[in-house]
């Protein structure tokens, strides 16, 4: 899959429930507005960003990324989540 790129990772802190979570910068831009996944508070703030390609590559399977080509995105989804969904329906 040629269009796959690693996303910059951003770590957030929620001041309401004192939790931390990581999101990809790409998904943040697509969502437009984010809230804490634990308590849905808007009282969050970013404080760490990883955009070094070498560090992102060292994360291996826990790194986040996306396909820039929509057709490759659909193919990748079908190969993974589509397959899981079909198995669950059995």
Phi and psi in radians as a Rosetta constraint file:
Dihedral C 1 N 2 CA 2 C 2 CIRCULARHARMONIC -1.294 0.35
Dihedral N 2 CA 2 C 2 N 3 CIRCULARHARMONIC -0.459 0.35
Dihedral C 2 N 3 CA 3 C 3 CIRCULARHARMONIC -1.604 0.35
Dihedral N 3 CA 3 C 3 N 4 CIRCULARHARMONIC 0.113 0.35
Dihedral C 3 N 4 CA 4 C 4 CIRCULARHARMONIC -1.311 0.35
Dihedral N 4 CA 4 C 4 N 5 CIRCULARHARMONIC 2.230 0.35
Dihedral C 4 N 5 CA 5 C 5 CIRCULARHARMONIC -2.269 0.35
Dihedral N 5 CA 5 C 5 N 6 CIRCULARHARMONIC 2.572 0.35
Dihedral C 5 N 6 CA 6 C 6 CIRCULARHARMONIC -1.364 0.35
Dihedral N 6 CA 6 C 6 N 7 CIRCULARHARMONIC 2.436 0.35
Dihedral C 6 N 7 CA 7 C 7 CIRCULARHARMONIC -1.550 0.35
Dihedral N 7 CA 7 C 7 N 8 CIRCULARHARMONIC 2.629 0.35
Dihedral C 7 N 8 CA 8 C 8 CIRCULARHARMONIC -1.209 0.35
Dihedral N 8 CA 8 C 8 N 9 CIRCULARHARMONIC 2.403 0.35
Dihedral C 8 N 9 CA 9 C 9 CIRCULARHARMONIC -1.799 0.35
Dihedral N 9 CA 9 C 9 N 10 CIRCULARHARMONIC 2.421 0.35
Dihedral C 9 N 10 CA 10 C 10 CIRCULARHARMONIC -2.199 0.35
Dihedral N 10 CA 10 C 10 N 11 CIRCULARHARMONIC 2.219 0.35
Dihedral C 10 N 11 CA 11 C 11 CIRCULARHARMONIC -1.698 0.35
Dihedral N 11 CA 11 C 11 N 12 CIRCULARHARMONIC 2.341 0.35
Dihedral C 11 N 12 CA 12 C 12 CIRCULARHARMONIC -2.065 0.35
Dihedral N 12 CA 12 C 12 N 13 CIRCULARHARMONIC 2.682 0.35
Dihedral C 12 N 13 CA 13 C 13 CIRCULARHARMONIC -2.124 0.35
Dihedral N 13 CA 13 C 13 N 14 CIRCULARHARMONIC 2.331 0.35
Dihedral C 13 N 14 CA 14 C 14 CIRCULARHARMONIC -1.721 0.35
Dihedral N 14 CA 14 C 14 N 15 CIRCULARHARMONIC 2.154 0.35
Dihedral C 14 N 15 CA 15 C 15 CIRCULARHARMONIC -1.430 0.35
Dihedral N 15 CA 15 C 15 N 16 CIRCULARHARMONIC -0.214 0.35
Dihedral C 15 N 16 CA 16 C 16 CIRCULARHARMONIC -1.406 0.35
Dihedral N 16 CA 16 C 16 N 17 CIRCULARHARMONIC -0.896 0.35
Dihedral C 16 N 17 CA 17 C 17 CIRCULARHARMONIC -1.895 0.35
Dihedral N 17 CA 17 C 17 N 18 CIRCULARHARMONIC 0.019 0.35
Dihedral C 17 N 18 CA 18 C 18 CIRCULARHARMONIC 1.110 0.35
Dihedral N 18 CA 18 C 18 N 19 CIRCULARHARMONIC 0.495 0.35
Dihedral C 18 N 19 CA 19 C 19 CIRCULARHARMONIC -1.697 0.35
Dihedral N 19 CA 19 C 19 N 20 CIRCULARHARMONIC 2.860 0.35
Dihedral C 19 N 20 CA 20 C 20 CIRCULARHARMONIC -2.222 0.35
Dihedral N 20 CA 20 C 20 N 21 CIRCULARHARMONIC 2.615 0.35
Dihedral C 20 N 21 CA 21 C 21 CIRCULARHARMONIC -2.696 0.35
Dihedral N 21 CA 21 C 21 N 22 CIRCULARHARMONIC 2.777 0.35
Dihedral C 21 N 22 CA 22 C 22 CIRCULARHARMONIC -2.059 0.35
Dihedral N 22 CA 22 C 22 N 23 CIRCULARHARMONIC 2.368 0.35
Dihedral C 22 N 23 CA 23 C 23 CIRCULARHARMONIC -2.279 0.35
Dihedral N 23 CA 23 C 23 N 24 CIRCULARHARMONIC 2.763 0.35
Dihedral C 23 N 24 CA 24 C 24 CIRCULARHARMONIC -1.538 0.35
Dihedral N 24 CA 24 C 24 N 25 CIRCULARHARMONIC 2.481 0.35
Dihedral C 24 N 25 CA 25 C 25 CIRCULARHARMONIC -1.030 0.35
Dihedral N 25 CA 25 C 25 N 26 CIRCULARHARMONIC -0.619 0.35
Dihedral C 25 N 26 CA 26 C 26 CIRCULARHARMONIC -1.072 0.35
Dihedral N 26 CA 26 C 26 N 27 CIRCULARHARMONIC -0.815 0.35
Dihedral C 26 N 27 CA 27 C 27 CIRCULARHARMONIC -1.176 0.35
Dihedral N 27 CA 27 C 27 N 28 CIRCULARHARMONIC -0.596 0.35
Dihedral C 27 N 28 CA 28 C 28 CIRCULARHARMONIC -1.094 0.35
Dihedral N 28 CA 28 C 28 N 29 CIRCULARHARMONIC -0.789 0.35
Dihedral C 28 N 29 CA 29 C 29 CIRCULARHARMONIC -1.126 0.35
Dihedral N 29 CA 29 C 29 N 30 CIRCULARHARMONIC -0.668 0.35
Dihedral C 29 N 30 CA 30 C 30 CIRCULARHARMONIC -1.190 0.35
Dihedral N 30 CA 30 C 30 N 31 CIRCULARHARMONIC -0.665 0.35
Dihedral C 30 N 31 CA 31 C 31 CIRCULARHARMONIC -1.295 0.35
Dihedral N 31 CA 31 C 31 N 32 CIRCULARHARMONIC -0.579 0.35
Dihedral C 31 N 32 CA 32 C 32 CIRCULARHARMONIC 1.448 0.35
Dihedral N 32 CA 32 C 32 N 33 CIRCULARHARMONIC -0.889 0.35
Dihedral C 32 N 33 CA 33 C 33 CIRCULARHARMONIC -2.299 0.35
Dihedral N 33 CA 33 C 33 N 34 CIRCULARHARMONIC 2.360 0.35
Dihedral C 33 N 34 CA 34 C 34 CIRCULARHARMONIC -2.166 0.35
Dihedral N 34 CA 34 C 34 N 35 CIRCULARHARMONIC 2.720 0.35
Dihedral C 34 N 35 CA 35 C 35 CIRCULARHARMONIC -2.336 0.35
Dihedral N 35 CA 35 C 35 N 36 CIRCULARHARMONIC 2.917 0.35
Dihedral C 35 N 36 CA 36 C 36 CIRCULARHARMONIC -1.120 0.35
Dihedral N 36 CA 36 C 36 N 37 CIRCULARHARMONIC 2.267 0.35
Dihedral C 36 N 37 CA 37 C 37 CIRCULARHARMONIC -1.230 0.35
Dihedral N 37 CA 37 C 37 N 38 CIRCULARHARMONIC -0.255 0.35
Dihedral C 37 N 38 CA 38 C 38 CIRCULARHARMONIC -1.603 0.35
Dihedral N 38 CA 38 C 38 N 39 CIRCULARHARMONIC -0.783 0.35
Dihedral C 38 N 39 CA 39 C 39 CIRCULARHARMONIC -2.129 0.35
Dihedral N 39 CA 39 C 39 N 40 CIRCULARHARMONIC -0.030 0.35
Dihedral C 39 N 40 CA 40 C 40 CIRCULARHARMONIC 1.126 0.35
Dihedral N 40 CA 40 C 40 N 41 CIRCULARHARMONIC 0.335 0.35
Dihedral C 40 N 41 CA 41 C 41 CIRCULARHARMONIC -1.258 0.35
Dihedral N 41 CA 41 C 41 N 42 CIRCULARHARMONIC 2.621 0.35
Dihedral C 41 N 42 CA 42 C 42 CIRCULARHARMONIC -1.630 0.35
Dihedral N 42 CA 42 C 42 N 43 CIRCULARHARMONIC -0.054 0.35
Dihedral C 42 N 43 CA 43 C 43 CIRCULARHARMONIC -1.435 0.35
Dihedral N 43 CA 43 C 43 N 44 CIRCULARHARMONIC 1.112 0.35
Dihedral C 43 N 44 CA 44 C 44 CIRCULARHARMONIC -2.116 0.35
Dihedral N 44 CA 44 C 44 N 45 CIRCULARHARMONIC 2.771 0.35
Dihedral C 44 N 45 CA 45 C 45 CIRCULARHARMONIC -2.588 0.35
Dihedral N 45 CA 45 C 45 N 46 CIRCULARHARMONIC 2.405 0.35
Dihedral C 45 N 46 CA 46 C 46 CIRCULARHARMONIC -1.408 0.35
Dihedral N 46 CA 46 C 46 N 47 CIRCULARHARMONIC 2.577 0.35
Dihedral C 46 N 47 CA 47 C 47 CIRCULARHARMONIC -2.521 0.35
Dihedral N 47 CA 47 C 47 N 48 CIRCULARHARMONIC -0.101 0.35
Dihedral C 47 N 48 CA 48 C 48 CIRCULARHARMONIC -2.467 0.35
Dihedral N 48 CA 48 C 48 N 49 CIRCULARHARMONIC 2.401 0.35
Dihedral C 48 N 49 CA 49 C 49 CIRCULARHARMONIC -2.344 0.35
Dihedral N 49 CA 49 C 49 N 50 CIRCULARHARMONIC 2.289 0.35
Dihedral C 49 N 50 CA 50 C 50 CIRCULARHARMONIC -1.967 0.35
Dihedral N 50 CA 50 C 50 N 51 CIRCULARHARMONIC 2.067 0.35
Dihedral C 50 N 51 CA 51 C 51 CIRCULARHARMONIC -2.327 0.35
Dihedral N 51 CA 51 C 51 N 52 CIRCULARHARMONIC 0.225 0.35
Dihedral C 51 N 52 CA 52 C 52 CIRCULARHARMONIC -1.392 0.35
Dihedral N 52 CA 52 C 52 N 53 CIRCULARHARMONIC 2.072 0.35
Dihedral C 52 N 53 CA 53 C 53 CIRCULARHARMONIC -1.038 0.35
Dihedral N 53 CA 53 C 53 N 54 CIRCULARHARMONIC -0.660 0.35
Dihedral C 53 N 54 CA 54 C 54 CIRCULARHARMONIC -1.129 0.35
Dihedral N 54 CA 54 C 54 N 55 CIRCULARHARMONIC -0.743 0.35
Dihedral C 54 N 55 CA 55 C 55 CIRCULARHARMONIC -1.168 0.35
Dihedral N 55 CA 55 C 55 N 56 CIRCULARHARMONIC -0.690 0.35
Dihedral C 55 N 56 CA 56 C 56 CIRCULARHARMONIC -1.134 0.35
Dihedral N 56 CA 56 C 56 N 57 CIRCULARHARMONIC -0.707 0.35
Dihedral C 56 N 57 CA 57 C 57 CIRCULARHARMONIC -1.123 0.35
Dihedral N 57 CA 57 C 57 N 58 CIRCULARHARMONIC -0.576 0.35
Dihedral C 57 N 58 CA 58 C 58 CIRCULARHARMONIC -1.204 0.35
Dihedral N 58 CA 58 C 58 N 59 CIRCULARHARMONIC -0.366 0.35
Dihedral C 58 N 59 CA 59 C 59 CIRCULARHARMONIC -1.198 0.35
Dihedral N 59 CA 59 C 59 N 60 CIRCULARHARMONIC -0.376 0.35
Dihedral C 59 N 60 CA 60 C 60 CIRCULARHARMONIC 1.075 0.35
Dihedral N 60 CA 60 C 60 N 61 CIRCULARHARMONIC -2.229 0.35
Dihedral C 60 N 61 CA 61 C 61 CIRCULARHARMONIC -1.247 0.35
Dihedral N 61 CA 61 C 61 N 62 CIRCULARHARMONIC -0.195 0.35
Dihedral C 61 N 62 CA 62 C 62 CIRCULARHARMONIC -1.626 0.35
Dihedral N 62 CA 62 C 62 N 63 CIRCULARHARMONIC -0.001 0.35
Dihedral C 62 N 63 CA 63 C 63 CIRCULARHARMONIC -1.263 0.35
Dihedral N 63 CA 63 C 63 N 64 CIRCULARHARMONIC 2.730 0.35
Dihedral C 63 N 64 CA 64 C 64 CIRCULARHARMONIC -1.946 0.35
Dihedral N 64 CA 64 C 64 N 65 CIRCULARHARMONIC 2.523 0.35
Dihedral C 64 N 65 CA 65 C 65 CIRCULARHARMONIC -2.721 0.35
Dihedral N 65 CA 65 C 65 N 66 CIRCULARHARMONIC -3.124 0.35
Dihedral C 65 N 66 CA 66 C 66 CIRCULARHARMONIC -2.656 0.35
Dihedral N 66 CA 66 C 66 N 67 CIRCULARHARMONIC 2.848 0.35
Dihedral C 66 N 67 CA 67 C 67 CIRCULARHARMONIC -1.664 0.35
Dihedral N 67 CA 67 C 67 N 68 CIRCULARHARMONIC 2.318 0.35
Dihedral C 67 N 68 CA 68 C 68 CIRCULARHARMONIC -1.411 0.35
Dihedral N 68 CA 68 C 68 N 69 CIRCULARHARMONIC -0.367 0.35
Dihedral C 68 N 69 CA 69 C 69 CIRCULARHARMONIC -1.639 0.35
Dihedral N 69 CA 69 C 69 N 70 CIRCULARHARMONIC 2.052 0.35
Dihedral C 69 N 70 CA 70 C 70 CIRCULARHARMONIC -1.014 0.35
Dihedral N 70 CA 70 C 70 N 71 CIRCULARHARMONIC -0.580 0.35
Dihedral C 70 N 71 CA 71 C 71 CIRCULARHARMONIC -1.189 0.35
Dihedral N 71 CA 71 C 71 N 72 CIRCULARHARMONIC -0.733 0.35
Dihedral C 71 N 72 CA 72 C 72 CIRCULARHARMONIC -1.127 0.35
Dihedral N 72 CA 72 C 72 N 73 CIRCULARHARMONIC -0.624 0.35
Dihedral C 72 N 73 CA 73 C 73 CIRCULARHARMONIC -1.070 0.35
Dihedral N 73 CA 73 C 73 N 74 CIRCULARHARMONIC -0.796 0.35
Dihedral C 73 N 74 CA 74 C 74 CIRCULARHARMONIC -1.123 0.35
Dihedral N 74 CA 74 C 74 N 75 CIRCULARHARMONIC -0.738 0.35
Dihedral C 74 N 75 CA 75 C 75 CIRCULARHARMONIC -1.098 0.35
Dihedral N 75 CA 75 C 75 N 76 CIRCULARHARMONIC -0.784 0.35
Dihedral C 75 N 76 CA 76 C 76 CIRCULARHARMONIC -1.099 0.35
Dihedral N 76 CA 76 C 76 N 77 CIRCULARHARMONIC -0.755 0.35
Dihedral C 76 N 77 CA 77 C 77 CIRCULARHARMONIC -1.064 0.35
Dihedral N 77 CA 77 C 77 N 78 CIRCULARHARMONIC -0.800 0.35
Dihedral C 77 N 78 CA 78 C 78 CIRCULARHARMONIC -1.098 0.35
Dihedral N 78 CA 78 C 78 N 79 CIRCULARHARMONIC -0.661 0.35
Dihedral C 78 N 79 CA 79 C 79 CIRCULARHARMONIC -1.219 0.35
Dihedral N 79 CA 79 C 79 N 80 CIRCULARHARMONIC -0.439 0.35
Dihedral C 79 N 80 CA 80 C 80 CIRCULARHARMONIC -1.922 0.35
Dihedral N 80 CA 80 C 80 N 81 CIRCULARHARMONIC -1.355 0.35
Dihedral C 80 N 81 CA 81 C 81 CIRCULARHARMONIC -1.182 0.35
Dihedral N 81 CA 81 C 81 N 82 CIRCULARHARMONIC -0.601 0.35
Dihedral C 81 N 82 CA 82 C 82 CIRCULARHARMONIC -1.071 0.35
Dihedral N 82 CA 82 C 82 N 83 CIRCULARHARMONIC -0.720 0.35
Dihedral C 82 N 83 CA 83 C 83 CIRCULARHARMONIC -1.136 0.35
Dihedral N 83 CA 83 C 83 N 84 CIRCULARHARMONIC -0.743 0.35
Dihedral C 83 N 84 CA 84 C 84 CIRCULARHARMONIC -1.103 0.35
Dihedral N 84 CA 84 C 84 N 85 CIRCULARHARMONIC -0.764 0.35
Dihedral C 84 N 85 CA 85 C 85 CIRCULARHARMONIC -1.059 0.35
Dihedral N 85 CA 85 C 85 N 86 CIRCULARHARMONIC -0.734 0.35
Dihedral C 85 N 86 CA 86 C 86 CIRCULARHARMONIC -1.125 0.35
Dihedral N 86 CA 86 C 86 N 87 CIRCULARHARMONIC -0.678 0.35
Dihedral C 86 N 87 CA 87 C 87 CIRCULARHARMONIC -1.137 0.35
Dihedral N 87 CA 87 C 87 N 88 CIRCULARHARMONIC -0.685 0.35
Dihedral C 87 N 88 CA 88 C 88 CIRCULARHARMONIC -1.171 0.35
Dihedral N 88 CA 88 C 88 N 89 CIRCULARHARMONIC -0.531 0.35
Dihedral C 88 N 89 CA 89 C 89 CIRCULARHARMONIC -1.287 0.35
Dihedral N 89 CA 89 C 89 N 90 CIRCULARHARMONIC -0.321 0.35
